[in-house]
Amino acid sequence: MLTLSNVTKHYKMGDSVVRALDGISLTIDEGDFTAIVGPSGSGKSTLMNIIGCLDIVTDGEYVLNQIPIKKYEEDELAEIRNKQIGFVFQQFNLLPSFSALENVMMPMTYARVPKKQREKIAAEILTKVGLGDRMDHKPTELSGGQQQRVSIARALANNPAIILADEPTGALDQKTGKEVLDLLTQLNKQGKTVIVITHDVGVAAYASRILTIRDGKIVDDSRKEADHV
């Protein structure tokens, strides 16, 4: 599904160069549940931005679904992000003046899906994530866990192959965080490729593969039976 080959990402800060990623090579297959773990400053957020087509590599190659990403312009990358990757963020990033239904419809608007179809799909997904009775509620009328479910529903709107979640439980209490991770696990079992970026080993335990990154390098790559307790 996606392959990074000897990827580097360097930033200039004054007269110095920061090596955020330093020779990353990895492959994530369709249907994987992968956690990318590392402390602050390890490069995991930069790696997420590369995987999510929010940034491009300095050197090396990133291939997503047989598409070499580096050659694409920003408008083409935006279309790839909209159709192939569903993003879930720590702070939800919902539009406060929009209802849950309208928030989930938004990615389909950019994909030029007709309005009636957008409404139907959004309602179906919200029901699927347990919010069928909260569609008309705005984010301020929802709990943190419900807002994150709306965020996940929005990520599913265009039926992307990949769900990319950045610290998805970071703003939630333990019980609510477990419910969100259980939902991501369920989506993975239904065929979605799930990639979670986290510093929390408890969150990483839900994944069947854990990549540990430090100083811009992958220092460990382990597979295990996912632990959902």
PyMOL CGO cylinders between C-alpha atoms (Angstrom):
from pymol import cmd
from pymol.cgo import CYLINDER

trace = [
    CYLINDER, 0.00, 0.00, 0.00, 2.73, 2.50, 0.93, 0.3, 1, 1, 1, 1, 1, 1,
    CYLINDER, 2.73, 2.50, 0.93, 6.51, 2.36, 0.81, 0.3, 1, 1, 1, 1, 1, 1,
    CYLINDER, 6.51, 2.36, 0.81, 9.16, 4.79, 1.98, 0.3, 1, 1, 1, 1, 1, 1,
    CYLINDER, 9.16, 4.79, 1.98, 12.64, 4.19, 0.62, 0.3, 1, 1, 1, 1, 1, 1,
    CYLINDER, 12.64, 4.19, 0.62, 15.61, 5.89, 2.35, 0.3, 1, 1, 1, 1, 1, 1,
    CYLINDER, 15.61, 5.89, 2.35, 13.48, 8.96, 3.08, 0.3, 1, 1, 1, 1, 1, 1,
    CYLINDER, 13.48, 8.96, 3.08, 15.03, 12.06, 4.59, 0.3, 1, 1, 1, 1, 1, 1,
    CYLINDER, 15.03, 12.06, 4.59, 13.39, 15.31, 5.63, 0.3, 1, 1, 1, 1, 1, 1,
    CYLINDER, 13.39, 15.31, 5.63, 15.64, 18.22, 6.49, 0.3, 1, 1, 1, 1, 1, 1,
    CYLINDER, 15.64, 18.22, 6.49, 14.70, 21.70, 7.68, 0.3, 1, 1, 1, 1, 1, 1,
    CYLINDER, 14.70, 21.70, 7.68, 16.92, 24.78, 7.72, 0.3, 1, 1, 1, 1, 1, 1,
    CYLINDER, 16.92, 24.78, 7.72, 16.89, 26.69, 11.00, 0.3, 1, 1, 1, 1, 1, 1,
    CYLINDER, 16.89, 26.69, 11.00, 19.14, 29.69, 10.65, 0.3, 1, 1, 1, 1, 1, 1,
    CYLINDER, 19.14, 29.69, 10.65, 22.57, 28.41, 9.72, 0.3, 1, 1, 1, 1, 1, 1,
    CYLINDER, 22.57, 28.41, 9.72, 21.89, 24.85, 10.89, 0.3, 1, 1, 1, 1, 1, 1,
    CYLINDER, 21.89, 24.85, 10.89, 20.05, 21.91, 9.32, 0.3, 1, 1, 1, 1, 1, 1,
    CYLINDER, 20.05, 21.91, 9.32, 17.63, 19.78, 11.35, 0.3, 1, 1, 1, 1, 1, 1,
    CYLINDER, 17.63, 19.78, 11.35, 17.45, 16.16, 10.21, 0.3, 1, 1, 1, 1, 1, 1,
    CYLINDER, 17.45, 16.16, 10.21, 13.84, 15.40, 11.17, 0.3, 1, 1, 1, 1, 1, 1,
    CYLINDER, 13.84, 15.40, 11.17, 13.93, 12.12, 9.24, 0.3, 1, 1, 1, 1, 1, 1,
    CYLINDER, 13.93, 12.12, 9.24, 17.24, 10.47, 8.50, 0.3, 1, 1, 1, 1, 1, 1,
    CYLINDER, 17.24, 10.47, 8.50, 17.05, 7.51, 6.13, 0.3, 1, 1, 1, 1, 1, 1,
    CYLINDER, 17.05, 7.51, 6.13, 13.60, 5.99, 6.85, 0.3, 1, 1, 1, 1, 1, 1,
    CYLINDER, 13.60, 5.99, 6.85, 12.65, 2.85, 4.91, 0.3, 1, 1, 1, 1, 1, 1,
    CYLINDER, 12.65, 2.85, 4.91, 9.42, 0.99, 5.60, 0.3, 1, 1, 1, 1, 1, 1,
    CYLINDER, 9.42, 0.99, 5.60, 6.43, -0.67, 3.97, 0.3, 1, 1, 1, 1, 1, 1,
    CYLINDER, 6.43, -0.67, 3.97, 2.89, -0.70, 5.35, 0.3, 1, 1, 1, 1, 1, 1,
    CYLINDER, 2.89, -0.70, 5.35, 0.59, -3.25, 3.76, 0.3, 1, 1, 1, 1, 1, 1,
    CYLINDER, 0.59, -3.25, 3.76, -3.11, -2.97, 3.13, 0.3, 1, 1, 1, 1, 1, 1,
    CYLINDER, -3.11, -2.97, 3.13, -5.08, -3.93, 6.24, 0.3, 1, 1, 1, 1, 1, 1,
    CYLINDER, -5.08, -3.93, 6.24, -2.24, -3.32, 8.69, 0.3, 1, 1, 1, 1, 1, 1,
    CYLINDER, -2.24, -3.32, 8.69, -2.83, -1.67, 12.09, 0.3, 1, 1, 1, 1, 1, 1,
    CYLINDER, -2.83, -1.67, 12.09, 0.45, 0.15, 12.72, 0.3, 1, 1, 1, 1, 1, 1,
    CYLINDER, 0.45, 0.15, 12.72, 1.47, 2.37, 15.62, 0.3, 1, 1, 1, 1, 1, 1,
    CYLINDER, 1.47, 2.37, 15.62, 4.35, 4.81, 15.16, 0.3, 1, 1, 1, 1, 1, 1,
    CYLINDER, 4.35, 4.81, 15.16, 5.79, 5.52, 18.60, 0.3, 1, 1, 1, 1, 1, 1,
    CYLINDER, 5.79, 5.52, 18.60, 8.41, 7.97, 19.78, 0.3, 1, 1, 1, 1, 1, 1,
    CYLINDER, 8.41, 7.97, 19.78, 9.09, 10.80, 22.21, 0.3, 1, 1, 1, 1, 1, 1,
    CYLINDER, 9.09, 10.80, 22.21, 8.67, 14.46, 21.39, 0.3, 1, 1, 1, 1, 1, 1,
    CYLINDER, 8.67, 14.46, 21.39, 11.19, 15.50, 18.76, 0.3, 1, 1, 1, 1, 1, 1,
    CYLINDER, 11.19, 15.50, 18.76, 11.76, 11.95, 17.53, 0.3, 1, 1, 1, 1, 1, 1,
    CYLINDER, 11.76, 11.95, 17.53, 10.45, 12.64, 14.02, 0.3, 1, 1, 1, 1, 1, 1,
    CYLINDER, 10.45, 12.64, 14.02, 7.12, 10.82, 14.33, 0.3, 1, 1, 1, 1, 1, 1,
    CYLINDER, 7.12, 10.82, 14.33, 5.05, 13.91, 13.47, 0.3, 1, 1, 1, 1, 1, 1,
    CYLINDER, 5.05, 13.91, 13.47, 7.23, 14.59, 10.44, 0.3, 1, 1, 1, 1, 1, 1,
    CYLINDER, 7.23, 14.59, 10.44, 6.79, 10.97, 9.37, 0.3, 1, 1, 1, 1, 1, 1,
    CYLINDER, 6.79, 10.97, 9.37, 3.02, 11.35, 9.77, 0.3, 1, 1, 1, 1, 1, 1,
    CYLINDER, 3.02, 11.35, 9.77, 3.08, 14.47, 7.58, 0.3, 1, 1, 1, 1, 1, 1,
    CYLINDER, 3.08, 14.47, 7.58, 5.01, 12.60, 4.89, 0.3, 1, 1, 1, 1, 1, 1,
    CYLINDER, 5.01, 12.60, 4.89, 2.68, 9.57, 4.99, 0.3, 1, 1, 1, 1, 1, 1,
    CYLINDER, 2.68, 9.57, 4.99, -0.36, 11.88, 4.95, 0.3, 1, 1, 1, 1, 1, 1,
    CYLINDER, -0.36, 11.88, 4.95, 0.94, 13.87, 1.95, 0.3, 1, 1, 1, 1, 1, 1,
    CYLINDER, 0.94, 13.87, 1.95, 0.98, 17.02, 4.09, 0.3, 1, 1, 1, 1, 1, 1,
    CYLINDER, 0.98, 17.02, 4.09, 4.67, 17.41, 3.32, 0.3, 1, 1, 1, 1, 1, 1,
    CYLINDER, 4.67, 17.41, 3.32, 7.11, 15.99, 0.80, 0.3, 1, 1, 1, 1, 1, 1,
    CYLINDER, 7.11, 15.99, 0.80, 10.45, 14.29, 1.28, 0.3, 1, 1, 1, 1, 1, 1,
    CYLINDER, 10.45, 14.29, 1.28, 13.81, 16.04, 0.94, 0.3, 1, 1, 1, 1, 1, 1,
    CYLINDER, 13.81, 16.04, 0.94, 15.43, 12.90, -0.48, 0.3, 1, 1, 1, 1, 1, 1,
    CYLINDER, 15.43, 12.90, -0.48, 14.35, 9.33, -1.04, 0.3, 1, 1, 1, 1, 1, 1,
    CYLINDER, 14.35, 9.33, -1.04, 11.00, 8.18, -2.35, 0.3, 1, 1, 1, 1, 1, 1,
    CYLINDER, 11.00, 8.18, -2.35, 7.48, 7.81, -1.00, 0.3, 1, 1, 1, 1, 1, 1,
    CYLINDER, 7.48, 7.81, -1.00, 5.11, 5.66, -3.04, 0.3, 1, 1, 1, 1, 1, 1,
    CYLINDER, 5.11, 5.66, -3.04, 1.42, 5.49, -2.09, 0.3, 1, 1, 1, 1, 1, 1,
    CYLINDER, 1.42, 5.49, -2.09, -0.75, 2.97, -3.96, 0.3, 1, 1, 1, 1, 1, 1,
    CYLINDER, -0.75, 2.97, -3.96, 1.88, 2.84, -6.72, 0.3, 1, 1, 1, 1, 1, 1,
    CYLINDER, 1.88, 2.84, -6.72, 1.89, 6.65, -6.96, 0.3, 1, 1, 1, 1, 1, 1,
    CYLINDER, 1.89, 6.65, -6.96, 5.31, 8.36, -6.48, 0.3, 1, 1, 1, 1, 1, 1,
    CYLINDER, 5.31, 8.36, -6.48, 4.24, 11.30, -4.32, 0.3, 1, 1, 1, 1, 1, 1,
    CYLINDER, 4.24, 11.30, -4.32, 7.23, 13.59, -4.84, 0.3, 1, 1, 1, 1, 1, 1,
    CYLINDER, 7.23, 13.59, -4.84, 6.29, 14.57, -8.40, 0.3, 1, 1, 1, 1, 1, 1,
    CYLINDER, 6.29, 14.57, -8.40, 2.83, 15.91, -7.53, 0.3, 1, 1, 1, 1, 1, 1,
    CYLINDER, 2.83, 15.91, -7.53, 1.84, 19.56, -7.14, 0.3, 1, 1, 1, 1, 1, 1,
    CYLINDER, 1.84, 19.56, -7.14, 0.01, 20.81, -4.03, 0.3, 1, 1, 1, 1, 1, 1,
    CYLINDER, 0.01, 20.81, -4.03, -3.47, 20.73, -5.61, 0.3, 1, 1, 1, 1, 1, 1,
    CYLINDER, -3.47, 20.73, -5.61, -2.88, 17.11, -6.67, 0.3, 1, 1, 1, 1, 1, 1,
    CYLINDER, -2.88, 17.11, -6.67, -1.65, 16.23, -3.18, 0.3, 1, 1, 1, 1, 1, 1,
    CYLINDER, -1.65, 16.23, -3.18, -4.80, 17.82, -1.72, 0.3, 1, 1, 1, 1, 1, 1,
    CYLINDER, -4.80, 17.82, -1.72, -6.93, 15.54, -3.89, 0.3, 1, 1, 1, 1, 1, 1,
    CYLINDER, -6.93, 15.54, -3.89, -4.93, 12.48, -2.80, 0.3, 1, 1, 1, 1, 1, 1,
    CYLINDER, -4.93, 12.48, -2.80, -5.38, 13.49, 0.86, 0.3, 1, 1, 1, 1, 1, 1,
    CYLINDER, -5.38, 13.49, 0.86, -9.10, 14.00, 0.41, 0.3, 1, 1, 1, 1, 1, 1,
    CYLINDER, -9.10, 14.00, 0.41, -9.82, 10.72, -1.34, 0.3, 1, 1, 1, 1, 1, 1,
    CYLINDER, -9.82, 10.72, -1.34, -7.25, 8.24, -0.07, 0.3, 1, 1, 1, 1, 1, 1,
    CYLINDER, -7.25, 8.24, -0.07, -6.45, 9.26, 3.54, 0.3, 1, 1, 1, 1, 1, 1,
    CYLINDER, -6.45, 9.26, 3.54, -8.81, 9.93, 6.44, 0.3, 1, 1, 1, 1, 1, 1,
    CYLINDER, -8.81, 9.93, 6.44, -7.28, 12.11, 9.17, 0.3, 1, 1, 1, 1, 1, 1,
    CYLINDER, -7.28, 12.11, 9.17, -8.15, 11.92, 12.87, 0.3, 1, 1, 1, 1, 1, 1,
    CYLINDER, -8.15, 11.92, 12.87, -6.59, 14.59, 15.10, 0.3, 1, 1, 1, 1, 1, 1,
    CYLINDER, -6.59, 14.59, 15.10, -6.04, 14.93, 18.84, 0.3, 1, 1, 1, 1, 1, 1,
    CYLINDER, -6.04, 14.93, 18.84, -8.09, 18.15, 19.06, 0.3, 1, 1, 1, 1, 1, 1,
    CYLINDER, -8.09, 18.15, 19.06, -10.83, 16.88, 16.71, 0.3, 1, 1, 1, 1, 1, 1,
    CYLINDER, -10.83, 16.88, 16.71, -10.60, 19.94, 14.36, 0.3, 1, 1, 1, 1, 1, 1,
    CYLINDER, -10.60, 19.94, 14.36, -14.36, 20.11, 13.88, 0.3, 1, 1, 1, 1, 1, 1,
    CYLINDER, -14.36, 20.11, 13.88, -16.03, 23.25, 12.52, 0.3, 1, 1, 1, 1, 1, 1,
    CYLINDER, -16.03, 23.25, 12.52, -17.82, 24.71, 15.57, 0.3, 1, 1, 1, 1, 1, 1,
    CYLINDER, -17.82, 24.71, 15.57, -20.72, 26.29, 13.69, 0.3, 1, 1, 1, 1, 1, 1,
    CYLINDER, -20.72, 26.29, 13.69, -21.50, 23.08, 11.77, 0.3, 1, 1, 1, 1, 1, 1,
    CYLINDER, -21.50, 23.08, 11.77, -23.58, 20.16, 13.00, 0.3, 1, 1, 1, 1, 1, 1,
    CYLINDER, -23.58, 20.16, 13.00, -22.08, 16.68, 13.26, 0.3, 1, 1, 1, 1, 1, 1,
    CYLINDER, -22.08, 16.68, 13.26, -23.77, 15.82, 9.97, 0.3, 1, 1, 1, 1, 1, 1,
    CYLINDER, -23.77, 15.82, 9.97, -22.39, 18.91, 8.22, 0.3, 1, 1, 1, 1, 1, 1,
    CYLINDER, -22.39, 18.91, 8.22, -18.87, 18.24, 9.55, 0.3, 1, 1, 1, 1, 1, 1,
    CYLINDER, -18.87, 18.24, 9.55, -18.94, 14.71, 8.14, 0.3, 1, 1, 1, 1, 1, 1,
    CYLINDER, -18.94, 14.71, 8.14, -20.30, 15.98, 4.82, 0.3, 1, 1, 1, 1, 1, 1,
    CYLINDER, -20.30, 15.98, 4.82, -17.44, 18.46, 4.38, 0.3, 1, 1, 1, 1, 1, 1,
    CYLINDER, -17.44, 18.46, 4.38, -14.81, 16.15, 2.76, 0.3, 1, 1, 1, 1, 1, 1,
    CYLINDER, -14.81, 16.15, 2.76, -17.47, 14.96, 0.29, 0.3, 1, 1, 1, 1, 1, 1,
    CYLINDER, -17.47, 14.96, 0.29, -18.19, 18.58, -0.64, 0.3, 1, 1, 1, 1, 1, 1,
    CYLINDER, -18.19, 18.58, -0.64, -14.55, 18.97, -1.71, 0.3, 1, 1, 1, 1, 1, 1,
    CYLINDER, -14.55, 18.97, -1.71, -14.89, 15.69, -3.64, 0.3, 1, 1, 1, 1, 1, 1,
    CYLINDER, -14.89, 15.69, -3.64, -17.94, 17.16, -5.42, 0.3, 1, 1, 1, 1, 1, 1,
    CYLINDER, -17.94, 17.16, -5.42, -20.36, 14.49, -4.23, 0.3, 1, 1, 1, 1, 1, 1,
    CYLINDER, -20.36, 14.49, -4.23, -24.01, 15.59, -4.78, 0.3, 1, 1, 1, 1, 1, 1,
    CYLINDER, -24.01, 15.59, -4.78, -25.70, 17.02, -1.67, 0.3, 1, 1, 1, 1, 1, 1,
    CYLINDER, -25.70, 17.02, -1.67, -28.36, 14.35, -1.19, 0.3, 1, 1, 1, 1, 1, 1,
    CYLINDER, -28.36, 14.35, -1.19, -25.74, 11.64, -1.49, 0.3, 1, 1, 1, 1, 1, 1,
    CYLINDER, -25.74, 11.64, -1.49, -23.49, 13.50, 0.98, 0.3, 1, 1, 1, 1, 1, 1,
    CYLINDER, -23.49, 13.50, 0.98, -26.31, 13.66, 3.50, 0.3, 1, 1, 1, 1, 1, 1,
    CYLINDER, -26.31, 13.66, 3.50, -27.15, 9.99, 3.09, 0.3, 1, 1, 1, 1, 1, 1,
    CYLINDER, -27.15, 9.99, 3.09, -23.55, 8.79, 3.44, 0.3, 1, 1, 1, 1, 1, 1,
    CYLINDER, -23.55, 8.79, 3.44, -22.84, 11.09, 6.41, 0.3, 1, 1, 1, 1, 1, 1,
    CYLINDER, -22.84, 11.09, 6.41, -25.95, 9.88, 8.24, 0.3, 1, 1, 1, 1, 1, 1,
    CYLINDER, -25.95, 9.88, 8.24, -25.01, 6.25, 7.62, 0.3, 1, 1, 1, 1, 1, 1,
    CYLINDER, -25.01, 6.25, 7.62, -21.47, 6.74, 8.93, 0.3, 1, 1, 1, 1, 1, 1,
    CYLINDER, -21.47, 6.74, 8.93, -22.60, 8.65, 12.02, 0.3, 1, 1, 1, 1, 1, 1,
    CYLINDER, -22.60, 8.65, 12.02, -25.03, 5.84, 12.79, 0.3, 1, 1, 1, 1, 1, 1,
    CYLINDER, -25.03, 5.84, 12.79, -22.19, 3.36, 12.30, 0.3, 1, 1, 1, 1, 1, 1,
    CYLINDER, -22.19, 3.36, 12.30, -20.04, 5.14, 14.91, 0.3, 1, 1, 1, 1, 1, 1,
    CYLINDER, -20.04, 5.14, 14.91, -22.93, 5.31, 17.39, 0.3, 1, 1, 1, 1, 1, 1,
    CYLINDER, -22.93, 5.31, 17.39, -24.07, 8.91, 16.83, 0.3, 1, 1, 1, 1, 1, 1,
    CYLINDER, -24.07, 8.91, 16.83, -27.26, 8.37, 14.89, 0.3, 1, 1, 1, 1, 1, 1,
    CYLINDER, -27.26, 8.37, 14.89, -29.15, 10.41, 17.49, 0.3, 1, 1, 1, 1, 1, 1,
    CYLINDER, -29.15, 10.41, 17.49, -26.63, 13.27, 17.58, 0.3, 1, 1, 1, 1, 1, 1,
    CYLINDER, -26.63, 13.27, 17.58, -26.43, 14.26, 13.91, 0.3, 1, 1, 1, 1, 1, 1,
    CYLINDER, -26.43, 14.26, 13.91, -27.91, 17.74, 14.41, 0.3, 1, 1, 1, 1, 1, 1,
    CYLINDER, -27.91, 17.74, 14.41, -25.73, 18.55, 17.43, 0.3, 1, 1, 1, 1, 1, 1,
    CYLINDER, -25.73, 18.55, 17.43, -22.85, 21.01, 17.12, 0.3, 1, 1, 1, 1, 1, 1,
    CYLINDER, -22.85, 21.01, 17.12, -19.43, 20.14, 18.59, 0.3, 1, 1, 1, 1, 1, 1,
    CYLINDER, -19.43, 20.14, 18.59, -20.03, 22.20, 21.75, 0.3, 1, 1, 1, 1, 1, 1,
    CYLINDER, -20.03, 22.20, 21.75, -23.12, 20.07, 22.42, 0.3, 1, 1, 1, 1, 1, 1,
    CYLINDER, -23.12, 20.07, 22.42, -21.10, 16.84, 22.30, 0.3, 1, 1, 1, 1, 1, 1,
    CYLINDER, -21.10, 16.84, 22.30, -18.71, 15.20, 24.75, 0.3, 1, 1, 1, 1, 1, 1,
    CYLINDER, -18.71, 15.20, 24.75, -15.04, 14.80, 23.86, 0.3, 1, 1, 1, 1, 1, 1,
    CYLINDER, -15.04, 14.80, 23.86, -15.57, 11.15, 22.96, 0.3, 1, 1, 1, 1, 1, 1,
    CYLINDER, -15.57, 11.15, 22.96, -18.53, 12.02, 20.76, 0.3, 1, 1, 1, 1, 1, 1,
    CYLINDER, -18.53, 12.02, 20.76, -16.53, 14.75, 19.03, 0.3, 1, 1, 1, 1, 1, 1,
    CYLINDER, -16.53, 14.75, 19.03, -13.76, 12.27, 18.29, 0.3, 1, 1, 1, 1, 1, 1,
    CYLINDER, -13.76, 12.27, 18.29, -16.35, 9.86, 16.86, 0.3, 1, 1, 1, 1, 1, 1,
    CYLINDER, -16.35, 9.86, 16.86, -17.54, 12.66, 14.59, 0.3, 1, 1, 1, 1, 1, 1,
    CYLINDER, -17.54, 12.66, 14.59, -13.90, 13.19, 13.60, 0.3, 1, 1, 1, 1, 1, 1,
    CYLINDER, -13.90, 13.19, 13.60, -13.56, 9.49, 12.78, 0.3, 1, 1, 1, 1, 1, 1,
    CYLINDER, -13.56, 9.49, 12.78, -16.84, 9.58, 10.83, 0.3, 1, 1, 1, 1, 1, 1,
    CYLINDER, -16.84, 9.58, 10.83, -15.50, 12.56, 8.86, 0.3, 1, 1, 1, 1, 1, 1,
    CYLINDER, -15.50, 12.56, 8.86, -12.31, 10.63, 8.15, 0.3, 1, 1, 1, 1, 1, 1,
    CYLINDER, -12.31, 10.63, 8.15, -14.44, 7.83, 6.67, 0.3, 1, 1, 1, 1, 1, 1,
    CYLINDER, -14.44, 7.83, 6.67, -16.55, 10.13, 4.50, 0.3, 1, 1, 1, 1, 1, 1,
    CYLINDER, -16.55, 10.13, 4.50, -14.80, 9.47, 1.18, 0.3, 1, 1, 1, 1, 1, 1,
    CYLINDER, -14.80, 9.47, 1.18, -14.16, 5.80, 2.01, 0.3, 1, 1, 1, 1, 1, 1,
    CYLINDER, -14.16, 5.80, 2.01, -10.36, 6.17, 2.16, 0.3, 1, 1, 1, 1, 1, 1,
    CYLINDER, -10.36, 6.17, 2.16, -8.15, 3.12, 2.34, 0.3, 1, 1, 1, 1, 1, 1,
    CYLINDER, -8.15, 3.12, 2.34, -6.03, 4.64, 5.15, 0.3, 1, 1, 1, 1, 1, 1,
    CYLINDER, -6.03, 4.64, 5.15, -7.05, 6.10, 8.51, 0.3, 1, 1, 1, 1, 1, 1,
    CYLINDER, -7.05, 6.10, 8.51, -4.19, 8.24, 9.86, 0.3, 1, 1, 1, 1, 1, 1,
    CYLINDER, -4.19, 8.24, 9.86, -4.74, 9.13, 13.52, 0.3, 1, 1, 1, 1, 1, 1,
    CYLINDER, -4.74, 9.13, 13.52, -2.49, 11.61, 15.33, 0.3, 1, 1, 1, 1, 1, 1,
    CYLINDER, -2.49, 11.61, 15.33, -2.68, 11.08, 19.13, 0.3, 1, 1, 1, 1, 1, 1,
    CYLINDER, -2.68, 11.08, 19.13, -6.41, 10.23, 18.78, 0.3, 1, 1, 1, 1, 1, 1,
    CYLINDER, -6.41, 10.23, 18.78, -6.93, 9.75, 22.53, 0.3, 1, 1, 1, 1, 1, 1,
    CYLINDER, -6.93, 9.75, 22.53, -4.70, 12.58, 23.74, 0.3, 1, 1, 1, 1, 1, 1,
    CYLINDER, -4.70, 12.58, 23.74, -7.63, 14.86, 24.70, 0.3, 1, 1, 1, 1, 1, 1,
    CYLINDER, -7.63, 14.86, 24.70, -9.78, 12.08, 26.18, 0.3, 1, 1, 1, 1, 1, 1,
    CYLINDER, -9.78, 12.08, 26.18, -10.07, 10.34, 29.54, 0.3, 1, 1, 1, 1, 1, 1,
    CYLINDER, -10.07, 10.34, 29.54, -8.99, 6.69, 29.76, 0.3, 1, 1, 1, 1, 1, 1,
    CYLINDER, -8.99, 6.69, 29.76, -12.46, 5.14, 29.38, 0.3, 1, 1, 1, 1, 1, 1,
    CYLINDER, -12.46, 5.14, 29.38, -13.43, 7.33, 26.43, 0.3, 1, 1, 1, 1, 1, 1,
    CYLINDER, -13.43, 7.33, 26.43, -10.01, 6.81, 24.84, 0.3, 1, 1, 1, 1, 1, 1,
    CYLINDER, -10.01, 6.81, 24.84, -10.51, 3.05, 25.01, 0.3, 1, 1, 1, 1, 1, 1,
    CYLINDER, -10.51, 3.05, 25.01, -13.85, 3.40, 23.24, 0.3, 1, 1, 1, 1, 1, 1,
    CYLINDER, -13.85, 3.40, 23.24, -12.20, 5.37, 20.43, 0.3, 1, 1, 1, 1, 1, 1,
    CYLINDER, -12.20, 5.37, 20.43, -9.39, 2.81, 20.11, 0.3, 1, 1, 1, 1, 1, 1,
    CYLINDER, -9.39, 2.81, 20.11, -11.95, 0.00, 20.06, 0.3, 1, 1, 1, 1, 1, 1,
    CYLINDER, -11.95, 0.00, 20.06, -13.68, 1.80, 17.19, 0.3, 1, 1, 1, 1, 1, 1,
    CYLINDER, -13.68, 1.80, 17.19, -10.40, 2.12, 15.26, 0.3, 1, 1, 1, 1, 1, 1,
    CYLINDER, -10.40, 2.12, 15.26, -9.76, -1.58, 15.90, 0.3, 1, 1, 1, 1, 1, 1,
    CYLINDER, -9.76, -1.58, 15.90, -13.21, -2.43, 14.53, 0.3, 1, 1, 1, 1, 1, 1,
    CYLINDER, -13.21, -2.43, 14.53, -12.55, -0.37, 11.41, 0.3, 1, 1, 1, 1, 1, 1,
    CYLINDER, -12.55, -0.37, 11.41, -9.26, -2.20, 10.93, 0.3, 1, 1, 1, 1, 1, 1,
    CYLINDER, -9.26, -2.20, 10.93, -11.04, -5.54, 11.19, 0.3, 1, 1, 1, 1, 1, 1,
    CYLINDER, -11.04, -5.54, 11.19, -13.41, -4.29, 8.47, 0.3, 1, 1, 1, 1, 1, 1,
    CYLINDER, -13.41, -4.29, 8.47, -10.43, -3.77, 6.16, 0.3, 1, 1, 1, 1, 1, 1,
    CYLINDER, -10.43, -3.77, 6.16, -9.19, -0.24, 6.80, 0.3, 1, 1, 1, 1, 1, 1,
    CYLINDER, -9.19, -0.24, 6.80, -5.46, 0.33, 7.09, 0.3, 1, 1, 1, 1, 1, 1,
    CYLINDER, -5.46, 0.33, 7.09, -4.99, 2.17, 10.40, 0.3, 1, 1, 1, 1, 1, 1,
    CYLINDER, -4.99, 2.17, 10.40, -1.87, 4.15, 11.30, 0.3, 1, 1, 1, 1, 1, 1,
    CYLINDER, -1.87, 4.15, 11.30, -1.72, 5.71, 14.76, 0.3, 1, 1, 1, 1, 1, 1,
    CYLINDER, -1.72, 5.71, 14.76, 0.92, 8.25, 15.78, 0.3, 1, 1, 1, 1, 1, 1,
    CYLINDER, 0.92, 8.25, 15.78, 1.43, 8.24, 19.55, 0.3, 1, 1, 1, 1, 1, 1,
    CYLINDER, 1.43, 8.24, 19.55, 3.85, 8.60, 22.44, 0.3, 1, 1, 1, 1, 1, 1,
    CYLINDER, 3.85, 8.60, 22.44, 1.64, 6.34, 24.60, 0.3, 1, 1, 1, 1, 1, 1,
    CYLINDER, 1.64, 6.34, 24.60, 2.65, 2.67, 24.77, 0.3, 1, 1, 1, 1, 1, 1,
    CYLINDER, 2.65, 2.67, 24.77, -0.86, 1.84, 25.99, 0.3, 1, 1, 1, 1, 1, 1,
    CYLINDER, -0.86, 1.84, 25.99, -2.33, 3.21, 22.78, 0.3, 1, 1, 1, 1, 1, 1,
    CYLINDER, -2.33, 3.21, 22.78, 0.34, 1.45, 20.71, 0.3, 1, 1, 1, 1, 1, 1,
    CYLINDER, 0.34, 1.45, 20.71, -0.65, -1.86, 22.35, 0.3, 1, 1, 1, 1, 1, 1,
    CYLINDER, -0.65, -1.86, 22.35, -3.82, -1.86, 20.23, 0.3, 1, 1, 1, 1, 1, 1,
    CYLINDER, -3.82, -1.86, 20.23, -1.78, -2.16, 17.05, 0.3, 1, 1, 1, 1, 1, 1,
    CYLINDER, -1.78, -2.16, 17.05, -0.47, -5.38, 15.56, 0.3, 1, 1, 1, 1, 1, 1,
    CYLINDER, -0.47, -5.38, 15.56, 2.75, -3.63, 14.49, 0.3, 1, 1, 1, 1, 1, 1,
    CYLINDER, 2.75, -3.63, 14.49, 4.75, -1.06, 16.41, 0.3, 1, 1, 1, 1, 1, 1,
    CYLINDER, 4.75, -1.06, 16.41, 7.39, 1.13, 14.77, 0.3, 1, 1, 1, 1, 1, 1,
    CYLINDER, 7.39, 1.13, 14.77, 9.61, 2.99, 17.24, 0.3, 1, 1, 1, 1, 1, 1,
    CYLINDER, 9.61, 2.99, 17.24, 11.29, 6.12, 15.94, 0.3, 1, 1, 1, 1, 1, 1,
    CYLINDER, 11.29, 6.12, 15.94, 14.08, 8.07, 17.60, 0.3, 1, 1, 1, 1, 1, 1,
    CYLINDER, 14.08, 8.07, 17.60, 16.29, 10.86, 16.24, 0.3, 1, 1, 1, 1, 1, 1,
    CYLINDER, 16.29, 10.86, 16.24, 14.69, 10.52, 12.82, 0.3, 1, 1, 1, 1, 1, 1,
    CYLINDER, 14.69, 10.52, 12.82, 15.42, 6.81, 12.50, 0.3, 1, 1, 1, 1, 1, 1,
    CYLINDER, 15.42, 6.81, 12.50, 13.35, 3.67, 13.00, 0.3, 1, 1, 1, 1, 1, 1,
    CYLINDER, 13.35, 3.67, 13.00, 15.05, 1.86, 15.87, 0.3, 1, 1, 1, 1, 1, 1,
    CYLINDER, 15.05, 1.86, 15.87, 12.56, -0.99, 16.30, 0.3, 1, 1, 1, 1, 1, 1,
    CYLINDER, 12.56, -0.99, 16.30, 9.93, -2.69, 14.14, 0.3, 1, 1, 1, 1, 1, 1,
    CYLINDER, 9.93, -2.69, 14.14, 7.95, -5.37, 15.94, 0.3, 1, 1, 1, 1, 1, 1,
    CYLINDER, 7.95, -5.37, 15.94, 4.81, -7.33, 15.16, 0.3, 1, 1, 1, 1, 1, 1,
    CYLINDER, 4.81, -7.33, 15.16, 2.56, -8.86, 17.78, 0.3, 1, 1, 1, 1, 1, 1,
    CYLINDER, 2.56, -8.86, 17.78, -0.95, -9.95, 18.52, 0.3, 1, 1, 1, 1, 1, 1,
    CYLINDER, -0.95, -9.95, 18.52, -2.92, -6.80, 19.21, 0.3, 1, 1, 1, 1, 1, 1,
    CYLINDER, -2.92, -6.80, 19.21, -3.82, -6.26, 22.87, 0.3, 1, 1, 1, 1, 1, 1,
    CYLINDER, -3.82, -6.26, 22.87, -7.29, -4.77, 23.24, 0.3, 1, 1, 1, 1, 1, 1,
    CYLINDER, -7.29, -4.77, 23.24, -7.84, -5.16, 26.96, 0.3, 1, 1, 1, 1, 1, 1,
]
cmd.load_cgo(trace, "trace")
